[in-house]
Amino acid sequence: MSPEPPNKVLIIEDERPVRESFRHFLEDLNYRVAEAEDGINGLELFNSFQPDAVILDLRMPRMNGLKVLQHLSQQSPATPIIVASGTGDITETVEALHLGAWDYVLKPIADLSILEHALKQVLDRSRALTRKQEYQEKLEQEVERRTKELTDKIEEMSRFNKMAMGRERRIIELKRMINNLLAELGREPKFRSPDLIEEEQGLIE
C-alpha cells in the first residue's frame, strides 16, 4: 500500500520573515507548502495549488485577510482556514471566526508547535467531515437503490393481483422496510399506513 501524499498548505502572509519561518517549519514536518505575499496573489495561488489548508494573515496590503476569508469560505467551505492575527486584533479574529475561519493563532508565535497543533486539528476535522459526507452519500445511494428494488417488488406483486394471505404479509413487510430505510435518512415515510394493503393501489397509479 503506497503512503498517502503529504498535505498541502497555503500560507498567505505579507511579512516575509514570518512567511518563511512558517514554510521552513512545515516543510520539516513533511507538508507541501506554497506562499503568497498578499491576498490577491493568495486567491490566485489557491486556485492553482488547491491546498488542504490555508494559514491566513488578517492584515495585509491590497486585500486584507477578512476579504480573502470571505472569498475562500464561499468558494471552498470544506477547506480549513487558520487565521494568524496580532495580539491586538482580537475583534478581527472573532469576526474571522464568524466568517468561516476554523481556528486562529496569535502572532508572534513563540513556539511553532502551536501552529503544528492547530493545523493537525483542523486537518483531522476536515478528514472526519469528508468521511461523514462520503458515508452519507453512500447511504443515500443504497437507500435509493433498495427502496426502488422493494417498490418494484410491490408493484410486480400488485400487478399479478395475488391476494393470498402470505402475499399480503409480504407486502406489509416490504412497506415497513421501505419506511425504515427512509427513516435512516430522516425522510418522511412513503407509506402512511404500512399495515394496510389498500394503500398499494396508490403506489402503482
C-alpha positions in Angstrom: 0.0 0.0 0.0 1.5 3.3 -1.1 1.9 6.1 1.5 -0.6 9.0 1.4 0.7 12.1 -0.3 1.7 15.0 2.0 -0.9 17.6 2.9 -0.6 20.9 1.0 -0.7 24.2 3.0 -1.0 27.6 1.5 0.5 30.5 3.6 -0.9 34.0 2.8 1.3 36.4 4.8 2.8 39.7 3.8 5.7 39.6 6.3 8.4 37.7 4.6 10.3 36.5 7.7 7.1 35.2 9.2 6.1 33.5 6.0 9.4 31.9 5.5 9.6 30.7 9.1 6.2 29.0 8.7 7.2 27.5 5.5 10.5 26.0 6.7 8.8 24.7 9.9 6.0 23.0 8.0 8.3 21.6 5.3 10.3 19.9 8.0 7.0 18.3 9.1 6.6 16.9 5.5 3.9 19.4 4.4 4.0 20.7 0.8 3.9 24.5 1.2 3.1 27.4 -1.1 3.5 31.1 -0.2 1.6 34.3 -1.2 2.7 37.7 -0.1 -0.8 39.3 -0.2 -4.5 38.5 -0.5 -4.9 38.8 -4.3 -1.9 36.5 -5.0 -3.2 34.2 -2.3 -6.6 33.8 -4.1 -4.8 33.1 -7.4 -2.5 30.6 -5.8 -5.4 28.9 -4.0 -7.0 28.1 -7.4 -3.8 26.6 -8.9 -2.3 24.9 -5.8 -5.6 23.5 -4.3 -4.3 23.3 -0.7 -5.7 21.1 2.0 -5.5 24.0 4.5 -4.7 27.7 4.5 -2.8 29.9 7.0 -4.1 33.4 6.5 -2.8 36.7 7.9 -5.5 39.2 8.6 -3.7 42.5 8.0 -2.2 42.7 4.5 -1.9 45.2 1.7 -4.1 45.2 -1.4 -6.7 42.9 0.1 -7.0 42.2 3.8 -7.4 38.8 5.3 -11.1 39.2 6.1 -11.9 39.8 2.4 -9.8 36.8 1.4 -11.6 34.7 4.0 -15.0 35.7 2.6 -13.9 34.6 -0.9 -12.4 31.3 0.2 -15.3 30.4 2.6 -17.7 30.8 -0.3 -15.5 29.1 -2.9 -14.4 26.2 -0.8 -16.1 25.9 2.6 -14.6 22.5 3.2 -11.0 23.8 3.2 -9.8 24.6 6.7 -8.5 28.2 7.2 -6.4 29.2 10.2 -6.2 32.9 10.7 -3.0 34.4 12.1 -3.5 37.7 13.9 -1.6 40.1 16.2 -2.4 40.1 19.9 -4.2 43.4 19.4 -6.5 42.1 16.7 -9.0 40.1 18.8 -12.0 41.9 17.3 -10.9 41.0 13.8 -10.2 37.4 15.0 -13.7 37.0 16.3 -15.1 38.4 13.0 -12.9 35.9 11.1 -14.3 33.0 13.0 -17.8 34.2 12.2 -16.9 34.4 8.5 -15.8 30.8 8.4 -12.3 30.5 9.9 -11.7 27.1 11.5 -9.1 28.2 14.1 -6.7 31.0 14.9 -3.2 31.6 16.2 -1.8 34.8 17.7 1.4 36.4 16.4 4.1 36.5 17.3 4.2 32.7 17.8 7.0 31.9 20.2 6.6 28.2 19.8 5.7 27.0 16.3 4.4 23.7 17.7 1.2 25.8 18.5 0.8 26.2 14.7 1.5 22.5 14.2 -1.2 21.5 16.7 -3.8 23.9 15.2 -3.0 22.6 11.7 -3.3 19.0 12.7 -6.6 19.6 14.5 -8.3 21.3 11.5 -7.0 18.7 9.1 -8.3 15.9 11.3 -11.6 17.6 11.5 -11.7 18.1 7.7 -11.0 14.4 7.1 -13.7 13.4 9.6 -16.2 15.6 7.8 -15.2 14.2 4.4 -15.6 10.7 5.7 -19.0 11.6 7.1 -20.2 13.2 3.9 -19.0 10.2 1.8 -20.8 7.8 4.2 -24.0 9.9 3.9 -23.8 9.9 0.1 -23.3 6.1 0.0 -26.1 5.6 2.5 -28.5 7.7 0.4 -27.5 5.8 -2.8 -28.0 2.5 -1.0 -31.4 3.6 0.4 -32.5 4.8 -3.0 -31.4 1.5 -4.6 -33.1 -0.7 -2.0 -36.2 1.5 -2.0 -36.6 1.1 -5.7 -35.9 -2.6 -5.6 -38.5 -3.1 -2.9 -41.0 -0.8 -4.6 -40.6 -2.8 -7.8 -41.4 -6.0 -6.0 -44.6 -4.5 -4.6 -45.6 -3.3 -8.0 -44.9 -6.7 -9.5 -46.9 -8.5 -6.9 -49.8 -5.9 -7.2 -50.0 -6.3 -11.0 -50.5 -10.1 -10.7 -53.2 -9.4 -8.1 -52.3 -12.4 -5.9 -54.2 -11.5 -2.7 -53.3 -14.6 -0.7 -52.6 -14.2 3.0 -48.9 -14.8 2.6 -48.7 -12.2 -0.2 -50.4 -9.6 2.0 -48.0 -10.2 4.8 -45.1 -9.8 2.4 -46.4 -6.5 1.1 -46.8 -5.2 4.6 -43.2 -6.3 5.4 -41.8 -4.6 2.3 -43.6 -1.4 3.1 -42.2 -1.4 6.6 -38.7 -2.0 5.2 -39.1 1.0 2.9 -40.3 3.2 5.7 -37.4 2.1 7.9 -34.8 2.8 5.1 -36.2 6.3 4.6 -36.2 6.9 8.4 -32.5 6.3 8.4 -32.1 9.4 6.3 -34.6 11.4 8.3 -37.1 11.4 5.5 -40.9 11.1 5.6 -42.3 7.6 5.3 -43.5 6.5 1.8 -46.5 4.7 3.3 -48.6 6.4 6.0 -50.3 3.1 6.9 -47.9 0.2 6.1 -50.2 -2.3 7.7 -53.0 -1.6 5.2 -52.9 -3.5 1.9 -55.3 -0.9 0.2 -52.5 1.7 0.1 -50.7 -0.3 -2.5 -53.1 1.0 -5.2 -51.7 4.5 -4.8 -48.2 3.2 -5.3 -48.8 1.9 -8.9 -51.1 4.6 -10.1 
